[in-house]
Amino acid sequence: MIDLSILPARLPTPKSTYGEVTVVRLGSRHIEALTEACRASADHVKPWLGAGLCPVTPAAVRKFVQDCEQKRHDGYGIVYLLMHDDMCLGMGIINHIHPVHEVANLGYWIRPEACGRNLAVTLCQSLQKLAFSQIQLNRLELFIEPANKASMKVATKLGALSEGLCKKRVFGRDAYLYALTTND
């Protein structure tokens, strides 16, 4: 397992129909852009990911960034933002990294006005490549609630396999488990 503190600040980004987008590691320089994106996305994101991954005040975002930095240094996870110029279009996270089993969770959100443009797939492809080639994971798991049809489409486009329904898995609610592996 690799030391997460040495991972790149910017990831190679597949072509996007949205125009020039970049995938950059979350840092304190993103507080303003992330605050704006979270405010625009809170109602869209919170039902699926809770309030923790979509803080809406500058103070809460600052704390979130600090917590993410600590988790990165602890080897727990890493967060990247999908950016278009100075605008944050969304967030991707690899977390719950298990160094023995070489598995982690993959999560993401895209701001509402940018949805439907394949940006979640673009972001996740960059994170998938990072997870398998640099973090040296063998498996990424996506837990998606049955009503979240958009995320199921993203998982399918990524080539993730549906492995079944997990009872009470996300915030006490049922979720489908999708998996991406190095062999896929």
C-alpha positions as a LaTeX table, in Angstrom:
\begin{tabular}{lrrr}
\hline
Residue & $x$ (\AA) & $y$ (\AA) & $z$ (\AA) \\
\hline
Met1 & 0.00 & 0.00 & 0.00 \\
Ile2 & 1.31 & 3.41 & $-0.93$ \\
Asp3 & 1.67 & 6.41 & 1.37 \\
Leu4 & $-1.31$ & 8.62 & 0.39 \\
Ser5 & 0.60 & 11.77 & 1.26 \\
Ile6 & 2.78 & 11.35 & $-1.84$ \\
Leu7 & $-0.02$ & 10.98 & $-4.38$ \\
Pro8 & $-0.16$ & 13.57 & $-7.16$ \\
Ala9 & $-1.95$ & 16.88 & $-6.72$ \\
Arg10 & $-3.40$ & 16.59 & $-10.23$ \\
Leu11 & $-4.60$ & 13.49 & $-12.06$ \\
Pro12 & $-4.71$ & 12.73 & $-15.76$ \\
Thr13 & $-8.24$ & 13.52 & $-16.89$ \\
Pro14 & $-10.08$ & 11.77 & $-19.71$ \\
Lys15 & $-11.65$ & 13.93 & $-22.42$ \\
Ser16 & $-14.90$ & 15.56 & $-21.39$ \\
Thr17 & $-17.85$ & 16.90 & $-23.33$ \\
Tyr18 & $-17.98$ & 19.71 & $-20.76$ \\
Gly19 & $-14.76$ & 21.26 & $-22.00$ \\
Glu20 & $-11.46$ & 21.53 & $-20.17$ \\
Val21 & $-11.80$ & 19.87 & $-16.76$ \\
Thr22 & $-9.12$ & 18.87 & $-14.26$ \\
Val23 & $-9.05$ & 16.48 & $-11.32$ \\
Val24 & $-7.12$ & 18.04 & $-8.44$ \\
Arg25 & $-6.43$ & 16.91 & $-4.89$ \\
Leu26 & $-8.48$ & 18.83 & $-2.34$ \\
Gly27 & $-6.50$ & 21.51 & $-0.53$ \\
Ser28 & $-7.01$ & 24.74 & 1.37 \\
Arg29 & $-6.85$ & 26.74 & $-1.88$ \\
His30 & $-10.21$ & 25.16 & $-2.84$ \\
Ile31 & $-12.24$ & 26.36 & 0.16 \\
Glu32 & $-14.10$ & 29.10 & $-1.70$ \\
Ala33 & $-14.85$ & 26.99 & $-4.80$ \\
Leu34 & $-15.91$ & 23.99 & $-2.72$ \\
Thr35 & $-18.14$ & 26.12 & $-0.48$ \\
Glu36 & $-19.93$ & 27.50 & $-3.55$ \\
Ala37 & $-20.28$ & 24.03 & $-5.08$ \\
Cys38 & $-21.60$ & 22.52 & $-1.86$ \\
Arg39 & $-24.17$ & 25.31 & $-1.47$ \\
Ala40 & $-25.35$ & 24.70 & $-5.02$ \\
Ser41 & $-25.40$ & 20.92 & $-4.50$ \\
Ala42 & $-26.55$ & 20.35 & $-0.91$ \\
Asp43 & $-30.13$ & 19.33 & $-1.71$ \\
His44 & $-28.85$ & 17.10 & $-4.51$ \\
Val45 & $-26.05$ & 15.42 & $-2.52$ \\
Lys46 & $-27.23$ & 15.11 & 1.08 \\
Pro47 & $-29.94$ & 12.47 & 0.49 \\
Trp48 & $-27.31$ & 10.05 & $-0.80$ \\
Leu49 & $-24.08$ & 10.97 & 0.98 \\
Gly50 & $-25.24$ & 12.86 & 4.06 \\
Ala51 & $-24.15$ & 16.31 & 5.18 \\
Gly52 & $-20.56$ & 15.29 & 5.93 \\
Leu53 & $-19.41$ & 15.26 & 2.31 \\
Cys54 & $-21.20$ & 18.46 & 1.38 \\
Pro55 & $-20.44$ & 21.18 & 3.95 \\
Val56 & $-22.04$ & 24.52 & 3.08 \\
Thr57 & $-20.30$ & 27.20 & 5.16 \\
Pro58 & $-16.71$ & 28.39 & 4.77 \\
Ala59 & $-15.96$ & 27.32 & 8.35 \\
Ala60 & $-17.41$ & 23.84 & 7.77 \\
Val61 & $-15.52$ & 23.49 & 4.47 \\
Arg62 & $-12.29$ & 24.61 & 6.14 \\
Lys63 & $-12.79$ & 21.94 & 8.84 \\
Phe64 & $-13.68$ & 19.36 & 6.16 \\
Val65 & $-10.46$ & 20.14 & 4.26 \\
Gln66 & $-8.41$ & 19.82 & 7.47 \\
Asp67 & $-10.10$ & 16.51 & 8.31 \\
Cys68 & $-9.47$ & 15.21 & 4.78 \\
Glu69 & $-5.80$ & 16.15 & 5.04 \\
Gln70 & $-5.52$ & 14.26 & 8.32 \\
Lys71 & $-7.28$ & 11.22 & 6.86 \\
Arg72 & $-4.92$ & 11.29 & 3.88 \\
His73 & $-1.90$ & 11.35 & 6.20 \\
Asp74 & $-3.45$ & 8.52 & 8.25 \\
Gly75 & $-3.91$ & 6.39 & 5.11 \\
Tyr76 & $-7.71$ & 6.37 & 5.46 \\
Gly77 & $-8.64$ & 8.10 & 2.20 \\
Ile78 & $-8.10$ & 10.87 & $-0.30$ \\
Val79 & $-10.38$ & 13.47 & $-1.92$ \\
Tyr80 & $-10.15$ & 15.02 & $-5.36$ \\
Leu81 & $-12.24$ & 17.76 & $-6.96$ \\
Leu82 & $-13.40$ & 18.00 & $-10.54$ \\
Met83 & $-12.68$ & 21.56 & $-11.62$ \\
His84 & $-13.59$ & 23.67 & $-14.65$ \\
Asp85 & $-11.46$ & 26.81 & $-14.47$ \\
Asp86 & $-12.09$ & 28.04 & $-10.89$ \\
Met87 & $-15.47$ & 26.31 & $-10.55$ \\
Cys88 & $-15.82$ & 23.08 & $-8.61$ \\
Leu89 & $-18.05$ & 20.70 & $-10.57$ \\
Gly90 & $-17.93$ & 17.84 & $-8.09$ \\
Met91 & $-16.00$ & 15.70 & $-5.67$ \\
Gly92 & $-14.60$ & 12.17 & $-5.71$ \\
Ile93 & $-13.38$ & 10.24 & $-2.72$ \\
Ile94 & $-11.53$ & 7.01 & $-2.14$ \\
Asn95 & $-11.93$ & 6.08 & 1.51 \\
His96 & $-12.20$ & 3.25 & 4.00 \\
Ile97 & $-8.94$ & 1.97 & 2.52 \\
His98 & $-8.17$ & $-1.48$ & 3.88 \\
Pro99 & $-4.43$ & $-2.05$ & 3.45 \\
Val100 & $-4.54$ & $-5.80$ & 4.12 \\
His101 & $-7.33$ & $-6.64$ & 1.68 \\
Glu102 & $-6.36$ & $-3.84$ & $-0.76$ \\
Val103 & $-9.94$ & $-2.63$ & $-1.09$ \\
Ala104 & $-11.61$ & 0.76 & $-0.63$ \\
Asn105 & $-14.87$ & 2.62 & $-1.21$ \\
Leu106 & $-15.39$ & 4.99 & $-4.11$ \\
Gly107 & $-17.81$ & 7.88 & $-3.74$ \\
Tyr108 & $-18.58$ & 10.95 & $-5.82$ \\
Trp109 & $-21.00$ & 13.76 & $-6.46$ \\
Ile110 & $-21.52$ & 16.24 & $-9.27$ \\
Arg111 & $-23.27$ & 19.59 & $-8.90$ \\
Pro112 & $-26.83$ & 19.49 & $-10.31$ \\
Glu113 & $-26.36$ & 21.82 & $-13.28$ \\
Ala114 & $-23.40$ & 19.73 & $-14.48$ \\
Cys115 & $-25.20$ & 16.38 & $-14.25$ \\
Gly116 & $-25.97$ & 14.41 & $-17.39$ \\
Arg117 & $-22.68$ & 15.28 & $-19.09$ \\
Asn118 & $-20.72$ & 12.15 & $-18.15$ \\
Leu119 & $-18.64$ & 14.11 & $-15.63$ \\
Ala120 & $-19.10$ & 11.57 & $-12.84$ \\
Val121 & $-17.70$ & 8.91 & $-15.15$ \\
Thr122 & $-14.79$ & 11.19 & $-16.10$ \\
Leu123 & $-13.99$ & 11.85 & $-12.43$ \\
Cys124 & $-14.33$ & 8.19 & $-11.41$ \\
Gln125 & $-12.14$ & 6.98 & $-14.28$ \\
Ser126 & $-9.33$ & 9.19 & $-12.97$ \\
Leu127 & $-9.85$ & 7.92 & $-9.42$ \\
Gln128 & $-10.07$ & 4.31 & $-10.59$ \\
Lys129 & $-6.73$ & 4.61 & $-12.38$ \\
Leu130 & $-5.18$ & 6.20 & $-9.27$ \\
Ala131 & $-6.58$ & 3.46 & $-7.01$ \\
Phe132 & $-5.32$ & 0.57 & $-9.10$ \\
Ser133 & $-2.02$ & 1.91 & $-10.42$ \\
Gln134 & $-0.71$ & 4.10 & $-7.60$ \\
Ile135 & $-2.52$ & 3.14 & $-4.39$ \\
Gln136 & $-2.21$ & $-0.49$ & $-5.53$ \\
Leu137 & $-5.75$ & $-1.51$ & $-4.62$ \\
Asn138 & $-7.36$ & $-4.59$ & $-6.14$ \\
Arg139 & $-10.98$ & $-3.54$ & $-5.64$ \\
Leu140 & $-13.15$ & $-0.44$ & $-5.37$ \\
Glu141 & $-16.65$ & $-0.73$ & $-3.94$ \\
Leu142 & $-19.56$ & 1.59 & $-4.66$ \\
Phe143 & $-22.61$ & 1.41 & $-2.40$ \\
Ile144 & $-25.63$ & 2.85 & $-4.22$ \\
Glu145 & $-29.13$ & 3.16 & $-2.84$ \\
Pro146 & $-31.88$ & 1.60 & $-5.00$ \\
Ala147 & $-33.51$ & 4.97 & $-5.77$ \\
Asn148 & $-30.24$ & 6.54 & $-6.99$ \\
Lys149 & $-30.66$ & 5.60 & $-10.65$ \\
Ala150 & $-28.11$ & 8.17 & $-11.85$ \\
Ser151 & $-25.33$ & 6.62 & $-9.78$ \\
Met152 & $-26.29$ & 3.15 & $-10.99$ \\
Lys153 & $-25.80$ & 4.40 & $-14.56$ \\
Val154 & $-22.38$ & 5.78 & $-13.62$ \\
Ala155 & $-21.38$ & 2.45 & $-12.08$ \\
Thr156 & $-22.52$ & 0.60 & $-15.20$ \\
Lys157 & $-20.61$ & 2.98 & $-17.51$ \\
Leu158 & $-17.49$ & 2.40 & $-15.41$ \\
Gly159 & $-17.87$ & $-1.34$ & $-15.92$ \\
Ala160 & $-18.65$ & $-2.06$ & $-12.26$ \\
Leu161 & $-20.42$ & $-5.32$ & $-11.55$ \\
Ser162 & $-23.51$ & $-5.40$ & $-9.36$ \\
Glu163 & $-22.93$ & $-7.91$ & $-6.59$ \\
Gly164 & $-26.28$ & $-7.64$ & $-4.83$ \\
Leu165 & $-28.29$ & $-5.76$ & $-2.26$ \\
Cys166 & $-26.73$ & $-5.07$ & 1.13 \\
Lys167 & $-29.32$ & $-4.62$ & 3.86 \\
Lys168 & $-28.98$ & $-1.53$ & 6.09 \\
Arg169 & $-25.58$ & $-0.62$ & 4.55 \\
Val170 & $-25.75$ & 3.17 & 4.03 \\
Phe171 & $-27.07$ & 5.30 & 6.90 \\
Gly172 & $-29.18$ & 2.32 & 7.95 \\
Arg173 & $-30.68$ & 2.02 & 4.47 \\
Asp174 & $-30.31$ & $-0.71$ & 1.87 \\
Ala175 & $-27.76$ & $-0.23$ & $-0.91$ \\
Tyr176 & $-26.59$ & $-2.16$ & $-3.93$ \\
Leu177 & $-22.93$ & $-3.12$ & $-3.93$ \\
Tyr178 & $-21.09$ & $-2.49$ & $-7.19$ \\
Ala179 & $-17.45$ & $-3.45$ & $-7.58$ \\
Leu180 & $-14.60$ & $-2.51$ & $-9.83$ \\
Thr181 & $-11.58$ & $-4.80$ & $-9.78$ \\
Thr182 & $-8.16$ & $-4.77$ & $-11.37$ \\
Asn183 & $-9.21$ & $-7.70$ & $-13.59$ \\
Asp184 & $-12.18$ & $-5.83$ & $-15.10$ \\
\hline
\end{tabular}
